Amino acid sequence: MQGREQEQRKLLDVEALAGELLVPGSVFAFLAAHRNRLFPDSMMEDLFSSKRGRPSVPAPVIGSVLVLQALEGLSDRDTADALTYDLRWKAACGYALTNTAFHPTTLTYWRKRLAASSRPHRIMDAIAEVVAETGVLKGRRRRALDSTVLDDAVARQDTITQLIAAVRRFGRDVPHGWDLIETYGVGYDYARTGKPDIAWDDAEAKEALVSVLVNDALALLAAVDPDGLEGKAADAYVLLALVAGQDVEPAEGSDGTDGRWRIARKVARDRMISTVDPEARHAHKTRSDKRDGYKAHIVAEPGTGIVTAAAVTKAAGPGSSDAEAGAGLLAADPAVTAGAQVEVLADSAYGTADMLRTLVAAGHRALIKPKPLAAAVVGGYTIDDFAFDPDAGTLTCPNGLTRTITDKGRATFGAACRGCPVRANCTTAAGGRKIELHPEHW
């Protein structure tokens, strides 16, 4: 049942005892003052329609805790500890000095209910309303953009596992799916559990199994009219089509018509990594930090820490880049949409030409760390060391050699690099230095 926050303060209420110690304008002071307006009890009543059972955590408390957790990037366990031992959290959430936090799994319970509700973004919407009503960000003309990877709990699946899982889902969700599998999916026993019984270190055996699974998938897809499918059935059909195409290619010496397939010698840019969670993707925060999941993007006012817009995207693929998501979120910021011009703080991932052009067109000031120029040789020449003449359409290298830029923006020095006295600082390529100019250079 829905919990309610008591109107009467407790004897050792932290906000009453030491509320003046909260930094004015901080998110802690903001929540302490506006917690009940942000997250009234009525806001969460639809999540607890039953009047039975023990009362849940009051809406003003859980809303404030979820905001602070997201702001500080804490785990559920660390969040519970912060609510127990950090006086700023207690003041923001209306806790008394001697109050202890609820169990960490309560946060998982609440997030699950919110996600399944008809208004999963109600907390962010409530913050936007109160920010607009109170004018707490009035006169604050700076916004910080950032993103982080949200790790997924599902295990990464290989191509063979995905193909088998997608066929099984086809059997479960498509009308008469298992009957179709018995007729068209004759290459493998999809009802059996465990890994296929093959020699996994035998390349020919793996290729033969992949061929069987792909041919079964294609036969099943051809046996069904996708236009007649809806809901889960349509999703299962699309999933099977995606899995059957994203990781495979015709075997060597085959065009695919003879039914011979192999795992592709490349990675699809927008590769689905698990049929359990089809939206999860590979993510790279750095070259060495490889993770799986989603990307969370935010716009925040750096002085107060108040998040003014947020979104979650796939970790890779269209719309997932920091610049793409950041530009959309900045446009959704209530203060910015009202015509305010702001200073935008961000790292180099946001410094794309399209992003900078968008900011300039809107009258904003970009305080974005520029991307470092890449050098073909460590410590060697970068593109800035080449003289560009846009009128003549030429590029001159540090040794004084000039080449005409092609229609595709390329300049090739090729054989002229042989014997060049500064070649060691320019390129290690046997065919000489090649440079491709971005359209923005013009």
N, C-alpha and C positions, 0 to 999 in steps of 0.2 A: 504494500500500500504506500501511498505518497507520504513522505515525511514532511514535517512543517518546522520552520525555524521559530523559536520562541521570541516574542516581541520584547520581553523583559530581559535585560542583560544580566549575565551571571556576575557574581561578586568579584571574581578575578578576571573579568573580561579584559583582554590585552589591549584592544583598541581604546577602551575607556581609561585604562591605567597609563598607557604610554603611546597613545595614538599620535601625539604631537612630535614623536621622534621619527615618524614616517616622512620620507623626503617628499615635499610638496610636488605634485605633478607626476610622481612615480606611479607605476601600475598598482603597487600595494595600497597607496593612499586612495587611488581611484576606486579600487574594489571595496575598500573599507567604507567609502562614502556612498557608493552607488550600487553595491552588491544586490540589494533587494530590488532595485529598479531594473537592474540588468537581468536578473534571474528570479523573478517572482515565483512563488509556489505554483501558481496557475500555469506557468510556462511548461512544466513537466507533467501535468496531470494526465495527459493522454498516454504517457509511458506506463502509468500504474492505474489502470482502469478498475482493478479489483480493490475492494476495501478490506480485504483480509490480509493476514500475515503481519510480520513486524514492519514498522515504518522504515522507509528507505532514508538515505541521507537527504537532508533538505536541499531543494533546488539551488538556493543562493550559495550554499557551501560547495556542492559538487560543481556548479558552474565556475566558481572562482578557482577551485582546485584545478580543473581541466585547463583553464586559461594559464595559470601559473606553471603548470607542468609543461605545456607546449612552449611557453616563453623560455623556460630554463632548460628544456630538453632532458627532463629527468625520466628515469624508469618509474614504473608503478611503485616499487618498493622504496626508492629514494624519495618519491613524492610523499608517501606516507610518513617517512622520517622527517621530511621538511615541515609537514603540517604539525608534527609532534614537537619538534625542537626549535624551529625557526619562529621567532616572535613576529617577524614581518608577515609570515604566512598566517599565523594565528589572528593577527589584527585584520588582515584582508578578508579572512573567512569567518570572522565573528566567533572565534574560539576563545575559551578561557585559558588562563595560564596552565592549569592542571589537566586540561583536556588532552586526550591522546587521539591519534588518527584512526580511521576505520581501516579494515584489512585491505591490503593492496589490490586484491582481486575484485574489490568493489568497483574499481575504475574500469576494469575489463567488462564487468556486468553493465555498467552505465553506457560505455561506448557501444556495446553491442545493441542495446535498446535504442540508442539515438540513431545509429546507422540504419536500423530496420524501420524507423519511424517515417512518417510522411514529411517531416521537416528535420532532416539530419543536420542542417547547417544553422539551426536556431540560435546556437550560442554566438556564432560569428555575426549573425544578423542583429542580435540584441546589442552586442558591443557597438556595432555601427550606428544603431539608433541612439544610444546614450551618448556616444561621442558627438553626434550631430546636435543633440539637444543641449548638452552641457557646454559645448564649445571648448572642451578641454584641450583640443589641438589648435584652437584659434591662434593664428600668428606663427605657428610652427611650420616652417617652410622647408623641412628636410624629410626625405624618405630614404630608408635603407632597403635594398633588395637583397634577398639571399635565398638559398635552397639547401636542402639536405636529402640524403637518401634514406628512405624508410625500408628497413629490412623486412622481407617477406618471410613468413613462417613455413612456407611450402618448400619441399626439396626440389632441386633442379632435376629435370628428367632428360634422359638422352633421347635420340631420335626414335629408336626402336620402342622404348617404353611409351613415348607419346603416341606413336601410331597405334599400338595395341589398346591404350587407354581411350583414344578417340573412337576407335571402332566399338569398344564396349559401351561408351556413352551413346553412340549412335544406336546400338541395340536397345538401350534402356529408354531413350527419349523419343526416338522416331517411331511413329505407328508401325506395328508389325516389324520392328527393327530386328529382333532376333530371328524371325522367319527369313528376313532378307539376308541376314548373315549366313544362315544355314544354306541358302541358295547361292549367294555370290561370294561369301567370304570363306572359300573352301581351302585356302592355302594354309590356314593356321587354326588351332583350336582356341578360340577367344574366351571360352568358358574356363579354361585351366588357369590356375594361379601360379605365381612365381615366375622367374625368368625363363625365357625360351631355352630349351635344351640343345645348345650348339657349342661348338668350340669357339669361345669368344676371342681367342688370339689368332683365329684363322680368318684372314681377310675375305677369302672366297665364300666361306660359310656365312659371314655377316652380310656380304653383298647379296647372297642368295636369299637370306631371310628378309632383307630390306625390299628386294624385288617382290617377294611374295606379299608382304604387308602393303606395299604401295599399290600393287595390282588389285588386291582385295578392296582397298579403299576406293580406288577409281571405279571399280565395278559397282560398289555400293552407291557411290555418288551418282553414277549414270542410271541406276535403277529407280531413283526417286526424283520426282518433280519438285524442285525447291520452292516454286511459287505457291505450292499448296501447303507449305509448312508454316507454323507459327510458334511463338514462344520457345520453350525448351527444345522442341524438335528442330526449329530453324537454327537455334544456337548450336545444336549438336552437328547439324549438317555443315554449317560454316566452319566449325572447329575441325572437323575431319578434313575438309578441303584445305584448310590452312596448314594443318600438320602434314598432309600428304604432299605439300608443295614447297614448304619453307626450307627444308633441310636436305632434299634429295635432288639428284640430277641424273640424266641418262648415264649408264655405265660406259666405260671406255669402249669406243668403237660402236656405240649404239646411239640411235636418235630417239629412243624411248618407245618406238612402235613395236619393238620386239619384246617388250616387257622386262628389260633388264635395267635395274636402277642401282644406284649407290648413294651413300651419304655424301653430300656436296663438300667439295674441298674449299669451302668458304663459310662464313657466318652471316646469316641474314641480318640486315641492319635493324629490323624491328622483330627479332626472333622471339616467339613465345617460348618460355622456358618450362612451363608446366601446364598440363591440362587441368590440374586441380584449381589453379588460379590463372586463367588465360590472359589476364591483364598484366601480370607481373613480367618484368623484363630485366635483362642484364644491365648493371649500372657500373660506371667507372668514375669515382671521385678523383682518383689519380691513376696513373698507369699501373701502379702496383696494387691499388685498393679496388679489388673487383668484388662487387656485391650484387645481390638480386633483390628486386622489390619495386618500389615506386619512388617518385621524387615529390617532396613537399616544397612549395614556393610561398614566400610571404613578402608583404610590404609592411614595414614598421616605421613608426616615428621614433628615431633613435634616442631622443631626450627622455621620453617616458617609457619606451619599450612597448607601447600599445600597437598591436598588429591591426592594420587597417584593411587588409585584404589577404586572402590565402586561397590556395588551390593545391590539389594533388593531381599529378599527371603520371603517365607511364614513365618508367625510368629511361626509356629510349624511344626513338621514333618521332613522328610528326607532332609538333606542339610541346615536346618535352624539354627543349633546350631552355637554358636559363633566360636567354634574351627574349625568346618568344613568349614564354610564360610571364616573365617580368613586365613586358610591355602591356600585356592584357590586364594584369593585376593593377598596375599603376593607373590604368584608365578606369578601373573599377573602384579605386579609392574615393570615398565620398567627398573629401576635401578637394582632391584633384579634379574630379568630374565637375565640381562647382566653378571651375575656371582658374583655380589657384595655380601659380607657377612655383615649382619647388626645385630644390637641389637634390639630385638623385645620387646616392652613394652606393657603390657596388664594386665587386671585383671584376677582373678582366673577362670573365665568362659573359658579362653583359655588354662588352664593348664591341659588338658587331656593328657593321655599317648600317644595317636596317634599324637596329635599336637606337643608335646615335642620331640617325636621321629622324626617327619618330620623336625623340626627345626635343630636338631642335625645333621641329615643326610645331610642337605643343608649347614652345617657349620655356621649357625647363632647362636647367643647367646641369650638365652631366659631370659628376665628380667620380669618374670610373677609371680604375687602374687600367692603363693600356696593356694590351697583350705584348709580351716580349717578342722582338723580331727573331725569327728562326735563322740560324746560320748553317750552311751546309757543312762547314768545318768549325769545330769548337773554337770560339774566340776569333773566328774569321769574319769575312765580309757578309753583311746582310744586304737586303734589297736597297736600303738607304744609301749604300756606298756606290750604287749605280745611278748615273745621271739620266733622268727621264725627260725627254722633250716631247710633250703631248702634241705640239703643233706639227712637228716633223714626224711624229710617230716612231721615235727611235729610242734606244737604250744604250748607254755607253758604260763599259765596265771600268773598274779601277785602273786597268792598264791602258785605257784610252781607245779600246776597240768598240766600234759602233755597229749595232745591228738594228734592222727594221723590225718593228713589232707586227706580228701577224694579226689577222682579223680576230683570232681567238685570244689575243692578248699575250702571245708567247714570243720570247726572244731567245734564239739559240746561237751560242757562240761556238759550239762544236769543235772542229779541227783547229780553230784559231787559239784554243787553250793550250795546244801542244807547245812546249817550250816557253810558256808564259812565265816570267820571273816571279809573279805573285800567285801562281796557281795553287801553291800549298795553302794559301790563306783563303782560297775561293771555293775549290771543289776537289773531290776525290773521284768523281765519275769519269770512267774511261772515255765516254763520248763528249766530255766537256760540260761547261755550265749551261743550264737551261733555266730560264726564269719565266714565271707566269704571273702577269699583272692582274690584280683584281679590278673589276669595272670601276670601283671607286677611285682608282688612281687617275682616271681620266677626268 
